[in-house]
Structures are given as structure tokens and as C-alpha cells.
Amino acid sequence: MPVDDNLTRHRRLKGHDYSTPGYYFITFNTWDRLPRIGRLQDGRVHLLPIGAFLQREIAQIPASYPHVSIDCYAIMPDHVHILIYISVESVGTTISDVVRTLKGRTSAAFRKMVPESGGKLWQPGFDDQIIRNDKHLENVRRYIAENPVRPKDGSWW
């Protein structure tokens, strides 16, 4: 099993091989949860230029990792949700690899687009859920699809 770096910050399920085929629900946040990638207006997210770049990079993940696919995703003003599938054919690619690539590419672009920002686009680490069954998968898909309009009190689940 590949060694995780500081991206994972002990949030991973201990003992789980994150190159194992399956669905993974990933969430990562902007630096200080500032709305750096979009604006929420009338229940819709309007992407800022870095958010549009992020959207293109998410679409390019399968080109960088041929055995990884994006099931669905939501870009919010201050965080991102991505449902990733790692196929049986994947050899050694982990969720950390995918997130590291995505965050690295978007951070480099952000430093160029907004030099006065100090270059900090993302908080360290990311949160994940290993999808356990079809019901969990459908709940996550619905959560991602409805993320901009869901209640902010945590009652959605």
C-alpha cells in the first residue's frame, strides 16, 4: 500500500488500501473556507475563473488516470465534492494521488490568476467516504446533485 503524505492527515480509514477498486466520495475545502472558486446566487453556483479551471481539470482526471472515472461532482464557492470510481484495472493509483494532482494543478493556476492571494487555494488534506453499498452510492449522488440548495443545518442526511 502506498504511503500517504500530509494530504491525508490521518483522515483515511486505517488499514484501507485506497487503490482498491470502488467508489470514493471526496470533499476538500478552500483555504480558510473563503469563497475562492465560485459565488452562490439564487441557488446556483457561478464559477469564478479558477472554478472554471477546476471544472476542466476534474474532467481531465481520466486522461491522467485512465482507470479512474468521475461519477459526479459539485463545485461550491468554498469546497468541492467529487464521487470517484477506481476500476479493477487500476494498479497502484490511490485517491491521494488523484487529489494531489487536482489540487496541485489548480493551485499553480490560482497563483498565476490571483498573485495577490499568497497562493493558498486549498486547505491541507481532504475528507473521504468509502461507498459501502448501492443505497449509500445513491445518497451520495443525490447529496452532490442537491448540494447548492440543501439545508445548512446538517439535516439533509
DSSP file with accessible surface (Angstrom, degrees, kcal/mol):
  #  RESIDUE AA STRUCTURE BP1 BP2  ACC     N-H-->O    O-->H-N    N-H-->O    O-->H-N    TCO  KAPPA ALPHA  PHI   PSI    X-CA   Y-CA   Z-CA
    1    1 A M              0   0  138      0, 0.0     3,-0.1     0, 0.0    16,-0.0   0.000 360.0 360.0 360.0 130.7    0.0    0.0    0.0
    2    2 A P        -     0   0   52      0, 0.0     2,-0.4     0, 0.0    16,-0.2  -0.265 360.0-108.1 -61.4 148.2    1.4    3.4   -0.9
    3    3 A V        -     0   0  137      1,-0.0     2,-0.2     0, 0.0     0, 0.0  -0.617  30.9-131.4 -79.5 130.8    2.4    5.7    1.9
    4    4 A D        -     0   0   51     -2,-0.4     2,-0.1     1,-0.1    -1,-0.0  -0.552  20.0-151.2 -79.1 147.3    0.1    8.6    2.5
    5    5 A D    >>  -     0   0   62     -2,-0.2     3,-1.7     4,-0.0     4,-0.6  -0.224  46.7 -65.9-101.4-162.2    1.7   12.0    2.8
    6    6 A N  T 34 S+     0   0  112      1,-0.3    -2,-0.0     2,-0.2    -1,-0.0   0.627 120.4  80.0 -68.7  -8.7    0.4   15.1    4.7
    7    7 A L  T 34 S+     0   0   19      1,-0.2   119,-0.5   117,-0.1    -1,-0.3   0.849  95.6  46.1 -60.2 -32.7   -2.5   15.4    2.3
    8    8 A T  T X4 S-     0   0   11     -3,-1.7     3,-2.7   117,-0.2     4,-0.3   0.785  80.4-170.8 -86.5 -28.6   -4.2   12.6    4.3
    9    9 A R  T 3< S-     0   0  126     -4,-0.6    -3,-0.1     1,-0.3    -2,-0.1   0.795  71.3 -60.9  41.5  44.5   -3.6   14.0    7.8
   10   10 A H  T 3  S+     0   0  189      1,-0.1    -1,-0.3     3,-0.0     4,-0.1   0.713 110.9 116.5  63.9  19.1   -4.9   10.8    9.5
   11   11 A R    <   +     0   0   97     -3,-2.7   117,-0.3   115,-0.1    -2,-0.1   0.597  48.9  98.0 -90.1 -13.9   -8.3   11.2    8.0
   12   12 A R  S    S-     0   0   25     -4,-0.3     2,-0.5     1,-0.1     3,-0.0  -0.396  90.8 -94.8 -74.0 154.8   -8.1    8.0    6.0
   13   13 A L    >   -     0   0  105      1,-0.1     3,-2.2    -2,-0.1    -1,-0.1  -0.565  50.1-112.4 -69.5 117.7   -9.6    4.7    7.2
   14   14 A K  T 3  S+     0   0  203     -2,-0.5     3,-0.1     1,-0.3    -1,-0.1  -0.285  96.6  10.6 -58.1 128.8   -6.8    3.0    9.0
   15   15 A G  T 3  S+     0   0   72      1,-0.3     2,-0.4    -3,-0.0    -1,-0.3   0.325  93.5 128.7  87.7  -8.1   -5.7   -0.2    7.1
   16   16 A H    <   -     0   0   42     -3,-2.2     2,-0.9     1,-0.0    -1,-0.3  -0.669  57.7-134.7 -84.6 135.2   -7.8    0.5    4.0
   17   17 A D    >   -     0   0   56     -2,-0.4     3,-2.1     1,-0.1    -1,-0.0  -0.781  12.5-159.1 -87.1 106.9   -5.9    0.3    0.7
   18   18 A Y  T 3  S+     0   0    6     -2,-0.9    77,-1.0     1,-0.3    -1,-0.1   0.306  87.5  66.2 -77.9  12.9   -7.1    3.4   -1.2
   19   19 A S  T 3  S+     0   0   18     75,-0.2    -1,-0.3    76,-0.1    74,-0.2   0.367  75.6 118.7-103.6   1.3   -6.1    1.9   -4.5
   20   20 A T  S <  S-     0   0   53     -3,-2.1    66,-0.2     1,-0.1    68,-0.1  -0.421  77.5-100.9 -65.4 135.7   -8.8   -0.7   -4.0
   21   21 A P  S    S+     0   0   56      0, 0.0     2,-0.3     0, 0.0    66,-0.2  -0.253  77.1  79.5 -57.8 143.2  -11.5   -0.6   -6.8
   22   22 A G  E    S-A   86   0A  19     64,-2.2    64,-2.7    -3,-0.1     2,-0.4  -0.875  79.0 -54.7 148.8-177.4  -14.7    1.1   -5.8
   23   23 A Y  E     -A   85   0A  65    108,-0.3   108,-2.3    -2,-0.3     2,-0.4  -0.777  41.7-170.4 -96.2 141.4  -16.4    4.4   -5.3
   24   24 A Y  E     -AB  84 130A   2     60,-2.9    60,-3.0    -2,-0.4     2,-0.7  -0.998  14.9-147.5-133.9 129.5  -15.0    7.2   -3.1
   25   25 A F  E     -AB  83 129A   7    104,-2.8   104,-1.6    -2,-0.4     2,-0.4  -0.873  25.0-170.2 -98.6 115.5  -16.7   10.4   -2.0
   26   26 A I  E     -AB  82 128A   0     56,-3.2    56,-2.6    -2,-0.7     2,-0.4  -0.876  11.8-179.3-113.7 138.9  -14.1   13.1   -1.7
   27   27 A T  E     +AB  81 127A  21    100,-2.4   100,-3.1    -2,-0.4     2,-0.3  -1.000   4.3 172.3-134.4 132.8  -14.5   16.6   -0.2
   28   28 A F  E     -A   80   0A   1     52,-1.7    52,-2.4    -2,-0.4     2,-0.3  -0.986  17.9-139.8-139.9 154.1  -11.9   19.3    0.1
   29   29 A N  E     -A   79   0A  21     -2,-0.3    94,-2.8    96,-0.2    50,-0.3  -0.787  16.9-109.7-115.4 153.6  -12.1   22.9    1.1
   30   30 A T  B >   -D  122   0B   0     48,-2.5     3,-2.4    -2,-0.3    92,-0.3  -0.305  58.7 -72.5 -71.7 161.5  -10.6   26.2    0.1
   31   31 A W  G >  S-     0   0   69     90,-2.3     3,-2.0     1,-0.3    -1,-0.2  -0.328 119.2  -6.9 -57.7 127.0   -8.1   28.0    2.3
   32   32 A D  G 3  S-     0   0  109      1,-0.3    -1,-0.3    -3,-0.1    -2,-0.1   0.696 116.8 -83.0  55.5  21.6   -9.9   29.4    5.3
   33   33 A R  G <  S+     0   0  109     -3,-2.4    -1,-0.3     1,-0.2    -2,-0.2   0.761  81.4 162.2  54.4  30.5  -13.2   28.3    3.7
   34   34 A L    <   -     0   0   75     -3,-2.0     2,-2.6     1,-0.1     3,-0.2  -0.530  53.2-108.6 -76.8 145.1  -13.1   31.6    1.6
   35   35 A P        +     0   0   63      0, 0.0    43,-0.2     0, 0.0    -1,-0.1  -0.394  66.3 143.1 -75.4  73.9  -15.4   31.6   -1.5
   36   36 A R        +     0   0   47     -2,-2.6    14,-0.2    41,-0.4    15,-0.2   0.607  65.3  42.0 -91.2 -14.8  -12.4   31.4   -3.9
   37   37 A I  S    S-     0   0    0     40,-2.0    11,-1.7     1,-0.3     2,-0.3   0.559 120.6 -14.1-114.0  -8.5  -13.9   29.2   -6.6
   38   38 A G  E     -E   47   0C   0     39,-0.7     2,-0.4     9,-0.3    -1,-0.3  -0.986  54.7-115.5-174.0 176.1  -17.4   30.5   -7.0
   39   39 A R  E     -E   46   0C 122      7,-2.3     7,-3.3    -2,-0.3     2,-0.5  -0.992  23.2-134.2-129.2 138.7  -20.3   32.5   -5.8
   40   40 A L  E     +E   45   0C  78     -2,-0.4     2,-0.3     5,-0.2     5,-0.2  -0.814  34.7 161.9 -94.3 124.0  -23.7   31.2   -4.7
   41   41 A Q  E >   -E   44   0C 113      3,-3.0     3,-1.7    -2,-0.5    -2,-0.1  -0.965  65.1 -10.9-146.4 125.6  -26.6   33.2   -6.1
   42   42 A D  T 3  S-     0   0  151     -2,-0.3     3,-0.1     1,-0.3    -1,-0.1   0.864 127.8 -53.9  55.2  40.1  -30.2   32.1   -6.4
   43   43 A G  T 3  S+     0   0   32      1,-0.2     2,-0.4   105,-0.1    -1,-0.3   0.584 120.0 101.9  74.9  10.1  -29.4   28.5   -5.5
   44   44 A R  E <   -E   41   0C 158     -3,-1.7    -3,-3.0   104,-0.1     2,-0.5  -0.948  69.3-127.4-125.9 148.1  -26.8   28.2   -8.2
   45   45 A V  E     -E   40   0C  26     -2,-0.4     2,-0.6    -5,-0.2    -5,-0.2  -0.817  16.6-159.2 -93.8 127.1  -23.0   28.4   -8.1
   46   46 A H  E     -E   39   0C  70     -7,-3.3    -7,-2.3    -2,-0.5     2,-0.1  -0.947  22.6-131.9-105.4 113.1  -21.5   30.8  -10.5
   47   47 A L  E     -E   38   0C  56     -2,-0.6    -9,-0.3    -9,-0.2   -10,-0.1  -0.419   8.6-141.6 -72.0 137.8  -17.8   29.8  -11.1
   48   48 A L     >  -     0   0   50    -11,-1.7     4,-2.3    -2,-0.1     3,-0.5  -0.406  43.8 -88.5 -79.6 170.7  -15.0   32.2  -10.8
   49   49 A P  H  > S+     0   0   95      0, 0.0     4,-2.2     0, 0.0     5,-0.2   0.895 132.0  49.1 -53.3 -40.5  -12.2   31.8  -13.4
   50   50 A I  H  > S+     0   0    7    -14,-0.2     4,-2.7     1,-0.2     5,-0.1   0.870 109.0  54.0 -69.0 -31.0  -10.3   29.4  -11.0
   51   51 A G  H  > S+     0   0    0     -3,-0.5     4,-2.4     2,-0.2    -1,-0.2   0.904 108.0  48.9 -66.9 -38.9  -13.6   27.5  -10.6
   52   52 A A  H  X S+     0   0   28     -4,-2.3     4,-2.0     2,-0.2    -2,-0.2   0.905 111.5  50.0 -66.5 -38.3  -13.9   27.1  -14.3
   53   53 A F  H  X S+     0   0   42     -4,-2.2     4,-2.4    -5,-0.3    -2,-0.2   0.930 109.8  51.1 -63.1 -45.2  -10.3   25.9  -14.5
   54   54 A L  H  X S+     0   0    1     -4,-2.7     4,-2.6     1,-0.2    -2,-0.2   0.917 106.9  54.1 -57.4 -43.8  -11.1   23.4  -11.7
   55   55 A Q  H  X S+     0   0   83     -4,-2.4     4,-2.0     1,-0.2    -1,-0.2   0.920 109.7  47.1 -59.3 -43.3  -14.1   22.1  -13.6
   56   56 A R  H  X S+     0   0  137     -4,-2.0     4,-1.2     1,-0.2    -1,-0.2   0.901 111.4  51.6 -65.0 -38.9  -11.9   21.5  -16.7
   57   57 A E  H  X S+     0   0   33     -4,-2.4     4,-0.5     2,-0.2    -2,-0.2   0.885 106.6  53.0 -67.1 -38.1   -9.3   19.7  -14.5
   58   58 A I  H >< S+     0   0    0     -4,-2.6     3,-1.4     1,-0.2    -1,-0.2   0.939 108.2  51.4 -60.2 -43.5  -11.9   17.5  -13.0
   59   59 A A  H 3< S+     0   0   65     -4,-2.0    -1,-0.2     1,-0.3    -2,-0.2   0.786 107.5  54.7 -64.2 -24.6  -13.0   16.5  -16.5
   60   60 A Q  H >X S+     0   0  100     -4,-1.2     4,-1.6     1,-0.2     3,-1.0   0.525  78.2  95.9 -88.1  -5.5   -9.3   15.7  -17.3
   61   61 A I  H <X S+     0   0    7     -3,-1.4     4,-2.9    -4,-0.5     3,-0.5   0.920  81.6  53.2 -53.6 -46.6   -8.8   13.3  -14.4
   62   62 A P  H 34 S+     0   0   51      0, 0.0    -1,-0.3     0, 0.0     6,-0.2   0.817 105.0  56.1 -62.5 -24.4   -9.5   10.2  -16.6
   63   63 A A  H <4 S+     0   0   72     -3,-1.0    -2,-0.2    -4,-0.2    -3,-0.1   0.881 115.0  37.8 -71.7 -35.6   -6.9   11.4  -19.1
   64   64 A S  H  < S+     0   0   44     -4,-1.6    -1,-0.2    -3,-0.5    -3,-0.1   0.805 132.1  28.9 -80.6 -32.5   -4.2   11.5  -16.3
   65   65 A Y  S >< S-     0   0   41     -4,-2.9     3,-2.2    -5,-0.2    -1,-0.3  -0.804  72.0-170.7-130.8  87.5   -5.5    8.3  -14.6
   66   66 A P  T 3  S+     0   0   99      0, 0.0    -1,-0.1     0, 0.0    24,-0.1   0.706  85.2  50.8 -58.8 -21.8   -7.2    6.1  -17.2
   67   67 A H  T 3  S+     0   0   82     22,-0.1    20,-2.8    20,-0.1     2,-0.4   0.162  97.5  82.1-103.1  18.7   -8.6    3.7  -14.7
   68   68 A V  E <   -C   86   0A   3     -3,-2.2     2,-0.3    18,-0.2    18,-0.2  -0.975  58.7-174.6-120.8 134.1  -10.2    6.4  -12.7
   69   69 A S  E     -C   85   0A  54     16,-2.6    16,-3.0    -2,-0.4     2,-0.6  -0.937  24.5-127.6-128.2 155.8  -13.6    7.9  -13.6
   70   70 A I  E     -C   84   0A  38     -2,-0.3    14,-0.2    14,-0.2     3,-0.1  -0.899  19.0-176.0-101.6 116.0  -15.6   10.8  -12.2
   71   71 A D  E     -     0   0A  54     12,-2.7     2,-0.3    -2,-0.6    -1,-0.2   0.936  66.8 -36.6 -75.0 -51.0  -19.2    9.7  -11.5
   72   72 A C  E     -C   83   0A  32     11,-0.9    11,-3.0     2,-0.0    -1,-0.4  -0.969  59.5-170.6-164.3 166.7  -20.4   13.2  -10.5
   73   73 A Y  E     -C   82   0A  76     -2,-0.3     2,-0.4     9,-0.2     9,-0.2  -0.983  12.7-148.8-159.3 162.9  -19.2   16.3   -8.7
   74   74 A A  E     -C   81   0A  13      7,-2.5     7,-2.7    -2,-0.3     2,-0.6  -0.984   8.1-155.3-139.6 128.3  -20.2   19.7   -7.3
   75   75 A I  E     -C   80   0A  14     -2,-0.4     5,-0.2     5,-0.2   -30,-0.1  -0.929  19.4-176.2-102.2 118.4  -18.1   22.8   -7.1
   76   76 A M        -     0   0    4      3,-2.9     3,-0.3    -2,-0.6   -39,-0.1  -0.633  42.4 -96.9-105.8 169.2  -19.3   25.1   -4.4
   77   77 A P  S    S+     0   0   16      0, 0.0   -40,-2.0     0, 0.0   -39,-0.7   0.852 120.4  15.9 -57.4 -33.5  -17.9   28.5   -3.5
   78   78 A D  S    S+     0   0   36    -43,-0.2   -48,-2.5   -42,-0.2     2,-0.3   0.290 128.0  28.0-127.7  10.7  -15.6   27.2   -0.8
   79   79 A H  E     -A   29   0A  14     -3,-0.3    -3,-2.9   -50,-0.3     2,-0.4  -0.982  59.6-135.2-162.6 168.4  -15.4   23.4   -1.3
   80   80 A V  E     -AC  28  75A   0    -52,-2.4   -52,-1.7    -2,-0.3     2,-0.4  -0.991   7.0-161.7-132.9 137.2  -15.6   20.6   -3.8
   81   81 A H  E     +AC  27  74A   5     -7,-2.7    -7,-2.5    -2,-0.4     2,-0.4  -0.984  15.6 177.2-115.1 132.5  -17.4   17.2   -3.7
   82   82 A I  E     -AC  26  73A   2    -56,-2.6   -56,-3.2    -2,-0.4     2,-0.7  -0.997  22.3-152.9-137.1 132.1  -16.3   14.5   -6.1
   83   83 A L  E     -AC  25  72A   0    -11,-3.0   -12,-2.7    -2,-0.4   -11,-0.9  -0.925  26.8-171.7-102.1 112.0  -17.5   11.0   -6.5
   84   84 A I  E     -AC  24  70A   1    -60,-3.0   -60,-2.9    -2,-0.7     2,-0.5  -0.857  14.3-155.8-110.4 140.6  -14.6    9.0   -7.9
   85   85 A Y  E     -AC  23  69A  68    -16,-3.0   -16,-2.6    -2,-0.4     2,-0.5  -0.970   2.2-161.5-116.0 126.8  -14.6    5.4   -9.2
   86   86 A I  E     -AC  22  68A   0    -64,-2.7   -64,-2.2    -2,-0.5   -18,-0.2  -0.941  21.2-141.1-103.6 123.5  -11.3    3.4   -9.2
   87   87 A S    >   -     0   0   14    -20,-2.8     3,-1.4    -2,-0.5   -20,-0.1  -0.312  22.7-106.8 -84.0 168.5  -11.7    0.4  -11.6
   88   88 A V  T 3  S+     0   0  105      1,-0.3    -1,-0.1    -2,-0.1   -21,-0.0   0.833 117.1  61.7 -60.4 -32.8  -10.3   -3.1  -11.1
   89   89 A E  T 3  S+     0   0  118    -22,-0.1    -1,-0.3     2,-0.1     2,-0.2   0.638  77.4 110.1 -73.1 -15.0   -7.7   -2.4  -13.8
   90   90 A S    <   -     0   0   13     -3,-1.4     2,-0.6   -23,-0.3    -4,-0.0  -0.431  54.3-160.0 -65.1 132.5   -6.1    0.4  -11.8
   91   91 A V        -     0   0  133     -2,-0.2     3,-0.1     1,-0.1    -1,-0.1  -0.919  67.0 -26.8-120.2 103.7   -2.7   -0.5  -10.5
   92   92 A G  S    S+     0   0   39     -2,-0.6     2,-0.4     1,-0.2   -72,-0.1   0.343  90.0 136.3  83.0  -8.6   -1.4    1.4   -7.5
   93   93 A T        -     0   0   27    -74,-0.2     2,-0.3     4,-0.1    -1,-0.2  -0.622  35.7-166.1 -73.9 128.8   -3.3    4.7   -8.2
   94   94 A T     >  -     0   0    4     -2,-0.4     4,-1.7    -3,-0.1   -75,-0.2  -0.715  35.5-112.3-111.2 165.3   -4.7    6.0   -4.9
   95   95 A I  H  > S+     0   0    0    -77,-1.0     4,-2.7    -2,-0.3     5,-0.3   0.897 119.6  58.5 -60.2 -38.2   -7.3    8.6   -4.1
   96   96 A S  H  > S+     0   0    0      1,-0.2     4,-2.8     2,-0.2    -1,-0.2   0.895 102.8  53.2 -60.1 -38.6   -4.5   10.6   -2.6
   97   97 A D  H  > S+     0   0   39      2,-0.2     4,-2.2     1,-0.2    -1,-0.2   0.935 111.2  45.6 -59.9 -46.8   -2.7   10.6   -6.0
   98   98 A V  H  X S+     0   0    1     -4,-1.7     4,-2.4     2,-0.2    -2,-0.2   0.940 115.8  44.7 -64.6 -47.4   -5.8   11.9   -7.8
   99   99 A V  H  X S+     0   0    2     -4,-2.7     4,-3.1     2,-0.2     5,-0.3   0.922 111.6  53.7 -65.6 -42.0   -6.5   14.6   -5.2
  100  100 A R  H  X S+     0   0   87     -4,-2.8     4,-2.5    -5,-0.3    -1,-0.2   0.928 111.4  46.0 -58.4 -44.8   -2.8   15.7   -5.1
  101  101 A T  H  X S+     0   0   34     -4,-2.2     4,-2.6    -5,-0.2     5,-0.3   0.942 114.9  46.5 -63.3 -48.0   -2.8   16.1   -8.9
  102  102 A L  H  X S+     0   0    4     -4,-2.4     4,-2.1     1,-0.2     5,-0.2   0.938 116.4  43.3 -62.7 -47.4   -6.0   18.0   -8.9
  103  103 A K  H  X S+     0   0   13     -4,-3.1     4,-2.4    -5,-0.2    -1,-0.2   0.895 113.9  52.3 -68.2 -36.8   -5.1   20.3   -6.1
  104  104 A G  H  X S+     0   0   42     -4,-2.5     4,-2.2    -5,-0.3    -2,-0.2   0.936 111.2  45.3 -64.7 -46.7   -1.6   20.9   -7.4
  105  105 A R  H  X S+     0   0  102     -4,-2.6     4,-1.9    -5,-0.2    -1,-0.2   0.914 116.3  45.2 -64.5 -42.4   -2.7   21.9  -10.9
  106  106 A T  H  X S+     0   0    0     -4,-2.1     4,-2.6    -5,-0.3    -1,-0.2   0.880 111.1  53.4 -72.8 -33.5   -5.4   24.2   -9.6
  107  107 A S  H  X S+     0   0   20     -4,-2.4     4,-2.4    -5,-0.2    -2,-0.2   0.920 108.6  49.8 -64.8 -42.4   -3.1   25.8   -7.0
  108  108 A A  H  X S+     0   0   36     -4,-2.2     4,-1.4     1,-0.2    -2,-0.2   0.925 113.3  46.3 -61.9 -43.6   -0.5   26.5   -9.7
  109  109 A A  H  X S+     0   0   14     -4,-1.9     4,-2.7     1,-0.2    -2,-0.2   0.905 110.5  53.6 -65.1 -40.2   -3.1   28.1  -11.9
  110  110 A F  H  X S+     0   0    7     -4,-2.6     4,-3.2     1,-0.2    -2,-0.2   0.905 104.0  55.1 -62.3 -42.0   -4.5   30.1   -8.9
  111  111 A R  H  < S+     0   0  127     -4,-2.4    -1,-0.2     1,-0.2    -2,-0.2   0.877 113.4  42.9 -59.8 -35.3   -1.1   31.6   -8.1
  112  112 A K  H  < S+     0   0  178     -4,-1.4    -2,-0.2    -5,-0.2    -1,-0.2   0.890 118.1  44.0 -76.2 -40.5   -0.9   32.9  -11.7
  113  113 A M  H  < S+     0   0   81     -4,-2.7    -2,-0.2     1,-0.2    -3,-0.2   0.851 129.9  22.6 -72.7 -37.0   -4.5   34.1  -11.8
  114  114 A V    ><> +     0   0   41     -4,-3.2     3,-2.1    -5,-0.2     5,-0.5  -0.608  66.9 167.1-132.7  70.3   -4.6   35.8   -8.4
  115  115 A P  G > 5S+     0   0   90      0, 0.0     3,-1.2     0, 0.0    -1,-0.1   0.822  75.3  63.0 -60.4 -27.6   -1.0   36.5   -7.4
  116  116 A E  G 3 5S+     0   0  158      1,-0.2    -5,-0.1     2,-0.1    -2,-0.0   0.578  84.6  80.3 -73.7  -4.8   -2.1   38.8   -4.5
  117  117 A S  G X 5S-     0   0   28     -3,-2.1     3,-0.6    -7,-0.2    -1,-0.2   0.633 103.7-119.1 -75.7 -14.3   -3.7   35.8   -2.8
  118  118 A G  T < 5 -     0   0   64     -3,-1.2    -2,-0.1    -4,-0.2     3,-0.1   0.508  53.9 -86.3  81.9   2.6   -0.5   34.4   -1.4
  119  119 A G  T 3 <S+     0   0   11     -5,-0.5     2,-1.0     1,-0.2    -8,-0.2   0.474  88.8 134.5  81.4   2.9   -1.0   31.3   -3.5
  120  120 A K    <   +     0   0  106     -3,-0.6    -1,-0.2     1,-0.2   -89,-0.1  -0.735   8.8 146.4 -94.5 103.3   -3.2   29.5   -0.9
  121  121 A L        +     0   0    1     -2,-1.0   -90,-2.3     1,-0.2     2,-0.3   0.826  60.8  40.5 -96.9 -44.0   -6.2   28.0   -2.7
  122  122 A W  B    S-D   30   0B  18    -92,-0.3   -92,-0.3   -19,-0.1    -1,-0.2  -0.841  71.9-125.4-115.4 146.8   -6.8   24.8   -0.7
  123  123 A Q        -     0   0   52    -94,-2.8   -94,-0.1    -2,-0.3   -92,-0.1  -0.494  50.2 -91.0 -72.0 153.4   -6.7   23.7    2.9
  124  124 A P  S    S+     0   0   58      0, 0.0   -95,-0.2     0, 0.0    -1,-0.1  -0.324  87.8   7.7 -63.7 150.5   -4.4   20.7    3.5
  125  125 A G        -     0   0    1     -3,-0.1     2,-0.3   -97,-0.1   -96,-0.2  -0.077  69.0-122.3  79.8-176.0   -6.0   17.3    3.3
  126  126 A F        -     0   0    1   -119,-0.5     2,-0.3  -118,-0.2   -98,-0.2  -0.962  13.9-119.2-161.6 160.3   -9.4   16.1    2.2
  127  127 A D  E     -B   27   0A  72   -100,-3.1  -100,-2.4    -2,-0.3     2,-0.3  -0.829  31.4-173.2-105.2 149.4  -12.2   14.1    3.6
  128  128 A D  E     -B   26   0A  30     -2,-0.3     2,-0.4  -117,-0.3  -102,-0.2  -0.970  19.1-161.2-141.3 155.6  -13.4   10.8    2.2
  129  129 A Q  E     -B   25   0A  70   -104,-1.6  -104,-2.8    -2,-0.3     2,-0.6  -0.993  20.9-137.4-130.3 132.9  -16.1    8.2    2.5
  130  130 A I  E     -B   24   0A  42     -2,-0.4     2,-0.4  -106,-0.2  -106,-0.2  -0.804  30.5-120.7 -85.3 123.3  -15.7    4.7    1.0
  131  131 A I        -     0   0   23   -108,-2.3  -108,-0.3    -2,-0.6     3,-0.1  -0.536  29.6-172.2 -71.8 125.6  -19.0    3.9   -0.6
  132  132 A R        -     0   0  179     -2,-0.4     2,-0.3     1,-0.2    -1,-0.2   0.774  55.5 -14.8 -92.6 -32.2  -20.4    0.8    1.1
  133  133 A N  S  > S-     0   0   84      1,-0.1     4,-2.4     0, 0.0    -1,-0.2  -0.947  76.6 -80.3-161.9 178.6  -23.4   -0.2   -1.0
  134  134 A D  H  > S+     0   0  132     -2,-0.3     4,-2.6     1,-0.2     5,-0.2   0.863 123.9  52.5 -62.5 -38.0  -25.9    0.9   -3.6
  135  135 A K  H  > S+     0   0  150      2,-0.2     4,-2.5     1,-0.2    -1,-0.2   0.937 110.7  47.4 -64.8 -44.2  -28.1    2.9   -1.2
  136  136 A H  H  > S+     0   0    9      2,-0.2     4,-2.5     1,-0.2     5,-0.2   0.930 111.5  52.3 -61.4 -42.6  -25.0    4.8    0.1
  137  137 A L  H  X S+     0   0   11     -4,-2.4     4,-2.5     1,-0.2    -2,-0.2   0.935 110.9  46.1 -59.8 -47.0  -24.0    5.4   -3.6
  138  138 A E  H  X S+     0   0  101     -4,-2.6     4,-2.3     1,-0.2    -1,-0.2   0.891 111.1  52.7 -66.1 -38.2  -27.4    6.8   -4.5
  139  139 A N  H  X S+     0   0   37     -4,-2.5     4,-2.6     2,-0.2    -1,-0.2   0.916 110.9  47.1 -62.7 -41.6  -27.5    9.0   -1.3
  140  140 A V  H  X S+     0   0    0     -4,-2.5     4,-2.7     2,-0.2     5,-0.2   0.925 110.8  51.4 -67.4 -42.9  -24.1   10.5   -2.2
  141  141 A R  H  X S+     0   0   66     -4,-2.5     4,-2.4    -5,-0.2    -1,-0.2   0.928 113.2  45.6 -58.4 -43.7  -25.1   11.1   -5.8
  142  142 A R  H  X S+     0   0  110     -4,-2.3     4,-2.5     2,-0.2    -2,-0.2   0.920 111.1  52.9 -66.3 -42.9  -28.3   12.9   -4.6
  143  143 A Y  H  X S+     0   0   20     -4,-2.6     4,-0.6     1,-0.2    -2,-0.2   0.933 111.9  45.5 -58.1 -46.2  -26.3   14.9   -2.0
  144  144 A I  H >< S+     0   0    5     -4,-2.7     3,-0.9     1,-0.2    -2,-0.2   0.941 113.4  49.3 -64.2 -46.0  -23.8   16.1   -4.6
  145  145 A A  H 3< S+     0   0   78     -4,-2.4    -1,-0.2     1,-0.2    -2,-0.2   0.870 120.3  36.3 -62.5 -36.3  -26.6   17.0   -7.1
  146  146 A E  H >X S+     0   0   77     -4,-2.5     3,-1.5     1,-0.2     4,-0.9   0.368  83.0 113.9-100.4   8.0  -28.6   18.9   -4.5
  147  147 A N  G X< S+     0   0    0     -3,-0.9     3,-0.8    -4,-0.6    -1,-0.2   0.850  71.6  54.4 -53.7 -43.9  -25.6   20.4   -2.6
  148  148 A P  G 34 S+     0   0   31      0, 0.0    -1,-0.3     0, 0.0  -105,-0.1   0.796 119.0  33.4 -64.1 -23.9  -26.3   24.1   -3.5
  149  149 A V  G <4 S+     0   0  102     -3,-1.5    -2,-0.2     2,-0.1     3,-0.1   0.369  89.5 116.8-113.8   5.8  -29.8   24.0   -2.2
  150  150 A R  S << S-     0   0   46     -4,-0.9    -3,-0.0    -3,-0.8    -7,-0.0  -0.333  77.4 -85.6 -75.0 156.5  -29.6   21.6    0.7
  151  151 A P    >   -     0   0   58      0, 0.0     3,-0.7     0, 0.0     5,-0.3  -0.309  27.9-143.2 -59.8 142.5  -30.4   22.7    4.3
  152  152 A K  T 3  S+     0   0  141      1,-0.2    -2,-0.0     2,-0.1    -3,-0.0   0.443  88.5  79.4 -85.8  -0.2  -27.4   24.3    6.1
  153  153 A D  T 3  S-     0   0  121      1,-0.0    -1,-0.2     0, 0.0    -3,-0.0   0.396 106.9-112.3 -91.7   5.8  -28.4   22.7    9.4
  154  154 A G  S X  S+     0   0   53     -3,-0.7     3,-0.5     1,-0.1    -2,-0.1   0.532  84.2 120.8  81.1   5.3  -27.0   19.2    8.6
  155  155 A S  T 3   +     0   0   75      1,-0.2    -3,-0.1     2,-0.1    -1,-0.1   0.530  44.8  92.5 -81.9  -2.6  -30.5   17.7    8.5
  156  156 A W  T 3         0   0   32     -5,-0.3    -1,-0.2     1,-0.2    -4,-0.0   0.904 360.0 360.0 -59.9 -45.3  -30.1   16.5    4.9
  157  157 A W    <         0   0  147     -3,-0.5    -1,-0.2   -14,-0.0    -2,-0.1   0.733 360.0 360.0 -67.4 360.0  -28.8   13.1    5.6
